[in-house]
Amino acid sequence: MMKPELIEQHIAAMTTASTNLLRQMEKEGLRYRVSVHPEDTGTLHVHVDALTPELTRRIERCLSGTGMQVAVQERQ
């Protein structure tokens, strides 16, 4: 079990890292939101506007080296 103070640091670090990794796609027009939930710190949730299968594959490929599970879904 991760200490509570480390959970917050982990969430901040993973959010920053994923934002940096997705920067090029954002410049290409990707609109998204990334979140990591305290109850599931092993999954990176990426909520995307106008999600397509190709975007899903590109995002998963881009974030594959983070050591996190990547859950990509259409943003509501």
Phi and psi in radians as a Rosetta constraint file:
Dihedral C 1 N 2 CA 2 C 2 CIRCULARHARMONIC -1.394 0.35
Dihedral N 2 CA 2 C 2 N 3 CIRCULARHARMONIC 2.433 0.35
Dihedral C 2 N 3 CA 3 C 3 CIRCULARHARMONIC -1.109 0.35
Dihedral N 3 CA 3 C 3 N 4 CIRCULARHARMONIC 2.516 0.35
Dihedral C 3 N 4 CA 4 C 4 CIRCULARHARMONIC -0.935 0.35
Dihedral N 4 CA 4 C 4 N 5 CIRCULARHARMONIC -0.719 0.35
Dihedral C 4 N 5 CA 5 C 5 CIRCULARHARMONIC -1.194 0.35
Dihedral N 5 CA 5 C 5 N 6 CIRCULARHARMONIC -0.498 0.35
Dihedral C 5 N 6 CA 6 C 6 CIRCULARHARMONIC -1.329 0.35
Dihedral N 6 CA 6 C 6 N 7 CIRCULARHARMONIC -0.509 0.35
Dihedral C 6 N 7 CA 7 C 7 CIRCULARHARMONIC -1.059 0.35
Dihedral N 7 CA 7 C 7 N 8 CIRCULARHARMONIC -0.813 0.35
Dihedral C 7 N 8 CA 8 C 8 CIRCULARHARMONIC -1.085 0.35
Dihedral N 8 CA 8 C 8 N 9 CIRCULARHARMONIC -0.731 0.35
Dihedral C 8 N 9 CA 9 C 9 CIRCULARHARMONIC -1.142 0.35
Dihedral N 9 CA 9 C 9 N 10 CIRCULARHARMONIC -0.714 0.35
Dihedral C 9 N 10 CA 10 C 10 CIRCULARHARMONIC -1.098 0.35
Dihedral N 10 CA 10 C 10 N 11 CIRCULARHARMONIC -0.801 0.35
Dihedral C 10 N 11 CA 11 C 11 CIRCULARHARMONIC -1.061 0.35
Dihedral N 11 CA 11 C 11 N 12 CIRCULARHARMONIC -0.798 0.35
Dihedral C 11 N 12 CA 12 C 12 CIRCULARHARMONIC -1.095 0.35
Dihedral N 12 CA 12 C 12 N 13 CIRCULARHARMONIC -0.752 0.35
Dihedral C 12 N 13 CA 13 C 13 CIRCULARHARMONIC -1.143 0.35
Dihedral N 13 CA 13 C 13 N 14 CIRCULARHARMONIC -0.762 0.35
Dihedral C 13 N 14 CA 14 C 14 CIRCULARHARMONIC -1.222 0.35
Dihedral N 14 CA 14 C 14 N 15 CIRCULARHARMONIC -0.621 0.35
Dihedral C 14 N 15 CA 15 C 15 CIRCULARHARMONIC -1.146 0.35
Dihedral N 15 CA 15 C 15 N 16 CIRCULARHARMONIC -0.773 0.35
Dihedral C 15 N 16 CA 16 C 16 CIRCULARHARMONIC -1.117 0.35
Dihedral N 16 CA 16 C 16 N 17 CIRCULARHARMONIC -0.801 0.35
Dihedral C 16 N 17 CA 17 C 17 CIRCULARHARMONIC -1.075 0.35
Dihedral N 17 CA 17 C 17 N 18 CIRCULARHARMONIC -0.783 0.35
Dihedral C 17 N 18 CA 18 C 18 CIRCULARHARMONIC -1.178 0.35
Dihedral N 18 CA 18 C 18 N 19 CIRCULARHARMONIC -0.643 0.35
Dihedral C 18 N 19 CA 19 C 19 CIRCULARHARMONIC -1.090 0.35
Dihedral N 19 CA 19 C 19 N 20 CIRCULARHARMONIC -0.740 0.35
Dihedral C 19 N 20 CA 20 C 20 CIRCULARHARMONIC -1.109 0.35
Dihedral N 20 CA 20 C 20 N 21 CIRCULARHARMONIC -0.731 0.35
Dihedral C 20 N 21 CA 21 C 21 CIRCULARHARMONIC -1.173 0.35
Dihedral N 21 CA 21 C 21 N 22 CIRCULARHARMONIC -0.564 0.35
Dihedral C 21 N 22 CA 22 C 22 CIRCULARHARMONIC -1.576 0.35
Dihedral N 22 CA 22 C 22 N 23 CIRCULARHARMONIC 0.060 0.35
Dihedral C 22 N 23 CA 23 C 23 CIRCULARHARMONIC -0.992 0.35
Dihedral N 23 CA 23 C 23 N 24 CIRCULARHARMONIC -0.779 0.35
Dihedral C 23 N 24 CA 24 C 24 CIRCULARHARMONIC -1.087 0.35
Dihedral N 24 CA 24 C 24 N 25 CIRCULARHARMONIC -0.743 0.35
Dihedral C 24 N 25 CA 25 C 25 CIRCULARHARMONIC -1.137 0.35
Dihedral N 25 CA 25 C 25 N 26 CIRCULARHARMONIC -0.601 0.35
Dihedral C 25 N 26 CA 26 C 26 CIRCULARHARMONIC -1.122 0.35
Dihedral N 26 CA 26 C 26 N 27 CIRCULARHARMONIC -0.694 0.35
Dihedral C 26 N 27 CA 27 C 27 CIRCULARHARMONIC -1.110 0.35
Dihedral N 27 CA 27 C 27 N 28 CIRCULARHARMONIC -0.466 0.35
Dihedral C 27 N 28 CA 28 C 28 CIRCULARHARMONIC -1.462 0.35
Dihedral N 28 CA 28 C 28 N 29 CIRCULARHARMONIC -0.039 0.35
Dihedral C 28 N 29 CA 29 C 29 CIRCULARHARMONIC 2.002 0.35
Dihedral N 29 CA 29 C 29 N 30 CIRCULARHARMONIC -0.008 0.35
Dihedral C 29 N 30 CA 30 C 30 CIRCULARHARMONIC -1.098 0.35
Dihedral N 30 CA 30 C 30 N 31 CIRCULARHARMONIC 2.261 0.35
Dihedral C 30 N 31 CA 31 C 31 CIRCULARHARMONIC -2.042 0.35
Dihedral N 31 CA 31 C 31 N 32 CIRCULARHARMONIC 2.137 0.35
Dihedral C 31 N 32 CA 32 C 32 CIRCULARHARMONIC -2.696 0.35
Dihedral N 32 CA 32 C 32 N 33 CIRCULARHARMONIC 2.980 0.35
Dihedral C 32 N 33 CA 33 C 33 CIRCULARHARMONIC -2.415 0.35
Dihedral N 33 CA 33 C 33 N 34 CIRCULARHARMONIC 2.373 0.35
Dihedral C 33 N 34 CA 34 C 34 CIRCULARHARMONIC -1.928 0.35
Dihedral N 34 CA 34 C 34 N 35 CIRCULARHARMONIC 2.438 0.35
Dihedral C 34 N 35 CA 35 C 35 CIRCULARHARMONIC -2.541 0.35
Dihedral N 35 CA 35 C 35 N 36 CIRCULARHARMONIC 2.621 0.35
Dihedral C 35 N 36 CA 36 C 36 CIRCULARHARMONIC -2.223 0.35
Dihedral N 36 CA 36 C 36 N 37 CIRCULARHARMONIC 2.246 0.35
Dihedral C 36 N 37 CA 37 C 37 CIRCULARHARMONIC -1.658 0.35
Dihedral N 37 CA 37 C 37 N 38 CIRCULARHARMONIC 2.401 0.35
Dihedral C 37 N 38 CA 38 C 38 CIRCULARHARMONIC -0.969 0.35
Dihedral N 38 CA 38 C 38 N 39 CIRCULARHARMONIC -0.560 0.35
Dihedral C 38 N 39 CA 39 C 39 CIRCULARHARMONIC -1.412 0.35
Dihedral N 39 CA 39 C 39 N 40 CIRCULARHARMONIC -0.166 0.35
Dihedral C 39 N 40 CA 40 C 40 CIRCULARHARMONIC -2.546 0.35
Dihedral N 40 CA 40 C 40 N 41 CIRCULARHARMONIC 1.278 0.35
Dihedral C 40 N 41 CA 41 C 41 CIRCULARHARMONIC -1.329 0.35
Dihedral N 41 CA 41 C 41 N 42 CIRCULARHARMONIC -0.015 0.35
Dihedral C 41 N 42 CA 42 C 42 CIRCULARHARMONIC -1.628 0.35
Dihedral N 42 CA 42 C 42 N 43 CIRCULARHARMONIC -0.033 0.35
Dihedral C 42 N 43 CA 43 C 43 CIRCULARHARMONIC -2.120 0.35
Dihedral N 43 CA 43 C 43 N 44 CIRCULARHARMONIC 2.278 0.35
Dihedral C 43 N 44 CA 44 C 44 CIRCULARHARMONIC -1.733 0.35
Dihedral N 44 CA 44 C 44 N 45 CIRCULARHARMONIC 2.018 0.35
Dihedral C 44 N 45 CA 45 C 45 CIRCULARHARMONIC -1.663 0.35
Dihedral N 45 CA 45 C 45 N 46 CIRCULARHARMONIC 2.157 0.35
Dihedral C 45 N 46 CA 46 C 46 CIRCULARHARMONIC -2.054 0.35
Dihedral N 46 CA 46 C 46 N 47 CIRCULARHARMONIC 2.015 0.35
Dihedral C 46 N 47 CA 47 C 47 CIRCULARHARMONIC -1.810 0.35
Dihedral N 47 CA 47 C 47 N 48 CIRCULARHARMONIC 2.108 0.35
Dihedral C 47 N 48 CA 48 C 48 CIRCULARHARMONIC -2.112 0.35
Dihedral N 48 CA 48 C 48 N 49 CIRCULARHARMONIC 2.401 0.35
Dihedral C 48 N 49 CA 49 C 49 CIRCULARHARMONIC -1.342 0.35
Dihedral N 49 CA 49 C 49 N 50 CIRCULARHARMONIC 2.448 0.35
Dihedral C 49 N 50 CA 50 C 50 CIRCULARHARMONIC 0.930 0.35
Dihedral N 50 CA 50 C 50 N 51 CIRCULARHARMONIC 0.875 0.35
Dihedral C 50 N 51 CA 51 C 51 CIRCULARHARMONIC -1.203 0.35
Dihedral N 51 CA 51 C 51 N 52 CIRCULARHARMONIC 2.368 0.35
Dihedral C 51 N 52 CA 52 C 52 CIRCULARHARMONIC -2.202 0.35
Dihedral N 52 CA 52 C 52 N 53 CIRCULARHARMONIC 2.843 0.35
Dihedral C 52 N 53 CA 53 C 53 CIRCULARHARMONIC -1.004 0.35
Dihedral N 53 CA 53 C 53 N 54 CIRCULARHARMONIC -0.667 0.35
Dihedral C 53 N 54 CA 54 C 54 CIRCULARHARMONIC -1.133 0.35
Dihedral N 54 CA 54 C 54 N 55 CIRCULARHARMONIC -0.750 0.35
Dihedral C 54 N 55 CA 55 C 55 CIRCULARHARMONIC -1.083 0.35
Dihedral N 55 CA 55 C 55 N 56 CIRCULARHARMONIC -0.730 0.35
Dihedral C 55 N 56 CA 56 C 56 CIRCULARHARMONIC -1.008 0.35
Dihedral N 56 CA 56 C 56 N 57 CIRCULARHARMONIC -0.835 0.35
Dihedral C 56 N 57 CA 57 C 57 CIRCULARHARMONIC -1.078 0.35
Dihedral N 57 CA 57 C 57 N 58 CIRCULARHARMONIC -0.759 0.35
Dihedral C 57 N 58 CA 58 C 58 CIRCULARHARMONIC -1.124 0.35
Dihedral N 58 CA 58 C 58 N 59 CIRCULARHARMONIC -0.741 0.35
Dihedral C 58 N 59 CA 59 C 59 CIRCULARHARMONIC -1.136 0.35
Dihedral N 59 CA 59 C 59 N 60 CIRCULARHARMONIC -0.805 0.35
Dihedral C 59 N 60 CA 60 C 60 CIRCULARHARMONIC -1.063 0.35
Dihedral N 60 CA 60 C 60 N 61 CIRCULARHARMONIC -0.732 0.35
Dihedral C 60 N 61 CA 61 C 61 CIRCULARHARMONIC -1.139 0.35
Dihedral N 61 CA 61 C 61 N 62 CIRCULARHARMONIC -0.744 0.35
Dihedral C 61 N 62 CA 62 C 62 CIRCULARHARMONIC -1.092 0.35
Dihedral N 62 CA 62 C 62 N 63 CIRCULARHARMONIC -0.687 0.35
Dihedral C 62 N 63 CA 63 C 63 CIRCULARHARMONIC -1.706 0.35
Dihedral N 63 CA 63 C 63 N 64 CIRCULARHARMONIC 0.107 0.35
Dihedral C 63 N 64 CA 64 C 64 CIRCULARHARMONIC -1.110 0.35
Dihedral N 64 CA 64 C 64 N 65 CIRCULARHARMONIC -0.439 0.35
Dihedral C 64 N 65 CA 65 C 65 CIRCULARHARMONIC -1.548 0.35
Dihedral N 65 CA 65 C 65 N 66 CIRCULARHARMONIC 0.115 0.35
Dihedral C 65 N 66 CA 66 C 66 CIRCULARHARMONIC -1.395 0.35
Dihedral N 66 CA 66 C 66 N 67 CIRCULARHARMONIC -0.251 0.35
Dihedral C 66 N 67 CA 67 C 67 CIRCULARHARMONIC 1.404 0.35
Dihedral N 67 CA 67 C 67 N 68 CIRCULARHARMONIC 0.155 0.35
Dihedral C 67 N 68 CA 68 C 68 CIRCULARHARMONIC -1.951 0.35
Dihedral N 68 CA 68 C 68 N 69 CIRCULARHARMONIC 2.683 0.35
Dihedral C 68 N 69 CA 69 C 69 CIRCULARHARMONIC -1.246 0.35
Dihedral N 69 CA 69 C 69 N 70 CIRCULARHARMONIC 2.500 0.35
Dihedral C 69 N 70 CA 70 C 70 CIRCULARHARMONIC -2.028 0.35
Dihedral N 70 CA 70 C 70 N 71 CIRCULARHARMONIC 2.115 0.35
Dihedral C 70 N 71 CA 71 C 71 CIRCULARHARMONIC -1.976 0.35
Dihedral N 71 CA 71 C 71 N 72 CIRCULARHARMONIC 1.896 0.35
Dihedral C 71 N 72 CA 72 C 72 CIRCULARHARMONIC -1.816 0.35
Dihedral N 72 CA 72 C 72 N 73 CIRCULARHARMONIC 2.292 0.35
Dihedral C 72 N 73 CA 73 C 73 CIRCULARHARMONIC -2.612 0.35
Dihedral N 73 CA 73 C 73 N 74 CIRCULARHARMONIC 2.818 0.35
Dihedral C 73 N 74 CA 74 C 74 CIRCULARHARMONIC -1.127 0.35
Dihedral N 74 CA 74 C 74 N 75 CIRCULARHARMONIC 2.355 0.35
Dihedral C 74 N 75 CA 75 C 75 CIRCULARHARMONIC -1.346 0.35
Dihedral N 75 CA 75 C 75 N 76 CIRCULARHARMONIC 2.370 0.35
